[in-house]
Each structure stands twice: as C-alpha cells, then as structure tokens.
C-alpha cells in the first residue's frame, strides 16, 4: 500500500517502541519520515534511519527533547526544510510517572506536563504552519485518561486526559483548513516501558476483554489509517485501543 506517497511525517519519540513501529508503518505506506529522540538511544535511531532508507524512503532522526520548546521548534523547522514540509504530525513521545499523592513534587508535575502536554501544543502549533489542506495531527494518549484502574498514576492520567480537550479544541481550530486532529488512547502495549512479560502484566490482562497485550504495530496501523485520505472526515475523535479494558 502506498496511501502516503509524497507525504512527510514528523514523529516525536520515534527511535524505539511504539514510535519506531509508527515510523516504519508510515514509511511502508510511502511517507518520508522525520523523527525525534532524546539522544540516549542513538544506535537505535541510526538503525531506524537505515531501515527506512532501505525501503526507498527518506529518513531523518533529530535529537530533540520534549521538555525543551526550542529543541522541538528547531527539529520541526529542520525537518520541514530538509524534506519539504510536514503533512503528518504524530505526537508520540511521553513519559510515565508513578507516585502516590503525598510523595508527588511540584517538579514532577511540571516535568510531566511539559513532556506530555505542553510539547503537544508546541509541535501542533508549529507543524500546522507547514501543513497544507488535508494535513493530519495524531496524538498518542492513554486509556488511563478515562478510567484510572489503580493508585499511583494520578499525574500521568491527568496529563493524558488533558490531551482529550486539547485534541478536540485543535480539531475545531484547524477544521476550516481541512486538517484532521485525532487522539489514540492505547491500553497495555508491549514496549520497554510496559513489557508483556512484566511483573504486572497478568493483572493488566485480567482487566481486558481480549486478554493479551497490544503490539506496537497495531497502534501503528491505526495511525496509518488516520493519516490516510480514507479518514478525512474523522476529526476530534478519541479512539481507544485497549482490548476492552475500559469496557
């Protein structure tokens, strides 16, 4: 399938896990790829660049940390100038924070909001400047935004629930330009952060109607659909992929 020929996709946090799966799937669909990474997984970033280039697509990995606005803006500008614009933005990068209310600090609050929420605002605002009619913004949230199934995740759940309002608001703002903006809320997904063989995996699976972990390529498939022309009338949508955990 080449549904994304002549498109440029910009993905935050793309060097591994879900981000890498999204980058590979969009490249398979024909898109050229720009992705950011923190710099701590340089080998993985270089391997991903090579893999995408072997598909015949252009690839550019840029070190840009989500908590620093200037780095994100620089990466967007460099990606757009190098590959000729931005058609698809995937806000994938995020951090997870576990902590009980009495132990949480203001610093933890500020960092989580900077990475998980403020960065989405920044990238969306600047990427939209480069987007033509038919552009796409796809945010990656969490099913914990709507149902907190355990203690210790209040800050993380809050940051992901903020993406619901932000997504719906941006969809309204950019709708007149035919730019669609949507939010994907994954549940338990097999990544380094939450492996399907982890200590709490069985507990998580027991909450699900389909009792297995989601694989990153399954999230990437939904991203590819939302990035394509087939989804042009889907905007402001909240799409949960969690095996029925929130059913």
Secondary structure in CASP SS format (residue, H / E / C, confidence):
PFRMAT SS
TARGET T0000
AUTHOR 0000-0000-0000
METHOD secondary structure of the structure
MODEL  1
X C 1.00
X C 1.00
X C 1.00
X C 1.00
X C 1.00
X C 1.00
X C 1.00
X E 1.00
X E 1.00
X E 1.00
X E 1.00
X C 1.00
X C 1.00
X C 1.00
X C 1.00
X C 1.00
X H 1.00
X H 1.00
X H 1.00
X H 1.00
X H 1.00
X H 1.00
X H 1.00
X H 1.00
X H 1.00
X H 1.00
X H 1.00
X H 1.00
X C 1.00
X C 1.00
X C 1.00
X E 1.00
X E 1.00
X E 1.00
X E 1.00
X E 1.00
X E 1.00
X C 1.00
X C 1.00
X C 1.00
X C 1.00
X H 1.00
X H 1.00
X H 1.00
X H 1.00
X H 1.00
X H 1.00
X H 1.00
X H 1.00
X H 1.00
X H 1.00
X H 1.00
X H 1.00
X H 1.00
X C 1.00
X C 1.00
X C 1.00
X C 1.00
X E 1.00
X E 1.00
X E 1.00
X E 1.00
X E 1.00
X C 1.00
X C 1.00
X C 1.00
X C 1.00
X C 1.00
X H 1.00
X H 1.00
X H 1.00
X H 1.00
X H 1.00
X H 1.00
X H 1.00
X H 1.00
X H 1.00
X H 1.00
X H 1.00
X H 1.00
X H 1.00
X H 1.00
X H 1.00
X C 1.00
X C 1.00
X C 1.00
X C 1.00
X E 1.00
X E 1.00
X E 1.00
X E 1.00
X C 1.00
X C 1.00
X C 1.00
X C 1.00
X C 1.00
X C 1.00
X C 1.00
X C 1.00
X C 1.00
X H 1.00
X H 1.00
X H 1.00
X C 1.00
X C 1.00
X H 1.00
X H 1.00
X H 1.00
X H 1.00
X H 1.00
X H 1.00
X H 1.00
X H 1.00
X H 1.00
X H 1.00
X H 1.00
X H 1.00
X H 1.00
X H 1.00
X H 1.00
X H 1.00
X H 1.00
X H 1.00
X H 1.00
X H 1.00
X H 1.00
X H 1.00
X H 1.00
X H 1.00
X H 1.00
X C 1.00
X C 1.00
X C 1.00
X C 1.00
X C 1.00
X E 1.00
X E 1.00
X E 1.00
X E 1.00
X E 1.00
X C 1.00
X C 1.00
X H 1.00
X H 1.00
X H 1.00
X C 1.00
X C 1.00
X C 1.00
X C 1.00
X C 1.00
X C 1.00
X C 1.00
X C 1.00
X H 1.00
X H 1.00
X H 1.00
X H 1.00
X H 1.00
X H 1.00
X H 1.00
X H 1.00
X H 1.00
X H 1.00
X H 1.00
X H 1.00
X H 1.00
X H 1.00
X H 1.00
X H 1.00
X H 1.00
X H 1.00
X H 1.00
X H 1.00
X H 1.00
X H 1.00
X C 1.00
X C 1.00
X C 1.00
X C 1.00
X E 1.00
X E 1.00
X E 1.00
X E 1.00
X E 1.00
X E 1.00
X E 1.00
X C 1.00
X C 1.00
X E 1.00
X C 1.00
X C 1.00
X C 1.00
X C 1.00
X C 1.00
X C 1.00
X C 1.00
X C 1.00
X C 1.00
X C 1.00
X C 1.00
X H 1.00
X H 1.00
X H 1.00
X H 1.00
X H 1.00
X H 1.00
X C 1.00
X C 1.00
X C 1.00
X C 1.00
X C 1.00
X C 1.00
X C 1.00
X E 1.00
X C 1.00
X H 1.00
X H 1.00
X H 1.00
X H 1.00
X H 1.00
X H 1.00
X H 1.00
X H 1.00
X H 1.00
X H 1.00
X H 1.00
X H 1.00
X C 1.00
X H 1.00
X H 1.00
X H 1.00
X C 1.00
X C 1.00
X C 1.00
X C 1.00
X C 1.00
X C 1.00
X E 1.00
X E 1.00
X E 1.00
X E 1.00
X C 1.00
X C 1.00
X C 1.00
X C 1.00
X C 1.00
X C 1.00
END
